Amino acid sequence: LKHGRISMLAVLGHIVTAAGIRLPGAIDLSGTSFTDVPAGVAALSKVPASGLAQIFLFVGILELSVMKDITGGEFVGDFRNGYIDFG
């Protein structure tokens, strides 16, 4: 269930960037702007390696510490973990 949500966000992100909507400003200190980064898989060659490492590290921390699936939850996909609880 969690990976389905991530997949939906990935598709939406691709649709938005393919439509030409970009963040303002620079993606790195050398001045590469977000508009210089292409949409889709081609963006991996333009994003600096340290930026990709930060993304993977952040997602890994979320997977291992914050977004734990609680066994015995009330329903499938019950990710409440005490940090943020909306119900």
N, C-alpha and C positions, 0 to 999 in steps of 0.2 A: 504494500500500500504506500509506504514511504517513497519507494523508488518510482512509483507511478506519478506521484506529485512532483518529484524532481524532473521527470521526463516532460510533464506538462509545462513546467517553468522553462525548461530548455527550449522547447518548441516555440513558446511565446517569445523568448529572448531572441531566437533566430528570426521570427517574423518581424519583430520590432526593428532589429538592426538591418534586415534586408529591405525594410521600408525606408531606410535612410535616417532613422531617428538615433542620434548619438548624444552622449554626455558632452557638455562643454569642457574645455580645458585640455590639459596634457595628461597622457597616460604614464609618462616617465619623466625623469629630470632632464633628459636630452631634448625635450620639446616635442616629441611625437604626439600629435593630437589624436583624439578618439576618432575623428573623421578620417584619419589616415589608415585606420585598422579596417580591413574588409570584413564582411559578414561570413559566418560559417566556419568551416575547418581551416580556411585560409588565414584566419586571424591568429592561429597558433604560431605561425612563422613571424608575425609582427610584434606579438607581445613579448617583452623581455623574459628571460628564463627565471629571473628572481620573482617576477610577477606571477608566473605560473606556479612557482614553488609556494608562494604565499597563498594562492587560491587552494592548492591541494592540501597544504598544512591546515588552513582554516576549516575546510570541509572535513578533514580527518579528525580534528578536535571536536567538531560538532557531532560527527558520527559516534565517536568513542565516549564522549562525556555528557553531552546535552541531549541528543535525540535517541536515547535508549528506549527500546520497546519494553514496557513493563509487563512481565509475565503475570497473568491473572488480572489483567486490566478489565474495565467494564465492557469494552467492545474492541473489535479488531481495529488497529490503528490508534489505540489509546496511548499517546506519547506524553501524557502529563508526567512531569518528573519533579515537581516542587519549585522549579524556577518561575515558570509562567503557567498559570492555571486559569483558563477561561471557562471552566465548567467541568 
